[in-house]
Amino acid sequence: MKIGSVLENQKIEKRISITPEIAKKYISLGFDVYLSENYGVHLGISDEEYKNTGVKFSSDEKEIINISNVIVQLGLLPDDKSLLLKEDQTLIGVLNPYENRKKLDELSNKKIKLFSLELLPRITRAQSMDILSSQANLAGYKAVIESFANFEKAIPMMMTAAGTVPAAKILVVGAGVAGLQAIATAKRMGGIVFATDVRMASKEQVESLGGKFLTVDGAENLETEGGYAKEASDDFKKKQEELLSETLRKIDIVICTALIPGKKAPIIIKENMINNMQAGSVIYDLAAIQGGNTAFTKADEIIEKNGVKIMGESNILNKLPVSASSLYAKNMFNFVENLFDKENKQLNINLEDEIIEKTLIK
């Protein structure tokens, strides 16, 4: 069995799917590993480091795609490379079936096996493969760092002979994996942290990290069986809006993380709320790639409204590509290992396995 990976378009994606540590694990499992030349050079990983583990390189990415039984990537291959895929090959990545349905249907019709890891079920056995959690954890951390870098005041309280500098007040909207890491990071750096979420189950987690949970009546009804947030009712949105409007008047930094799988991000912070915020405040919107949680978010731009900076990036993990690649590659290996029949040295697509059944795009 041959497993391969080609370079992503580095203008939009600097992460890689196979690190030297993980290449060694694939080879121990029984795979031959093929990579593009200079695969990890932009992250400080030389081809020689890979070769020392037994990886084979090619300057021809078409050849890698042609000979690989399994191809692991961050996302869907670009059109010219997708056309090279053939029957019985397997492509694994974050394939975004909500947006790429037509392309994925075409590939599936060619009897190419497609696995999209953002569809993993939230079960204990899948935790080591959970790319959404590993990457969101880093994104929540980095969002705080980026927002603090653009905030022109100190974060912790400082008592000096010249007077006291008050601690910054931070609000985290959405207490999923990214939000919880944002709370922890902001708290460690001395901020006073508040958080809100439609899922009441988040309250205990927020408070365990030292944050104050802002409760909206009815929140207990807004969690899916899979543990994700679901879209709120109009009545809930009105109550949330009233609570946020009042809270935002005294907040310095807002970290937005609210996403609904497969849908445009909900607009939570509206124009009138931003108009009432203090000049000099910062909003970092992790939902920018899906439209954003504010009325003004634009991916990869800093928008200023009434002295409030609103920012968000299409891929914040490009600012932490080494750490993000390390975690992503481990998640990917754990998924492939679960698919692999070690005795017969081939993939075993057992649809009775919930992990395989949920991630396979049919």
Helices and strands as residue ranges (DSSP letters): E 2-5, H 20-29, E 32-36, G 41-43, H 47-51, E 56-58, H 61-67, E 70-72, H 79-82, E 90-93, H 101-109, E 113-116, G 117-119, G 124-129, H 131-150, E 158-160, E 163-165, E 169-173, H 177-188, E 192-196, H 202-208, E 212-213, G 219-221, H 234-248, E 253-256, H 271-275, E 282-285, G 288-290, E 301-305, E 308-312, G 316-319, H 321-339, E 340-341, E 346-347, H 354-359
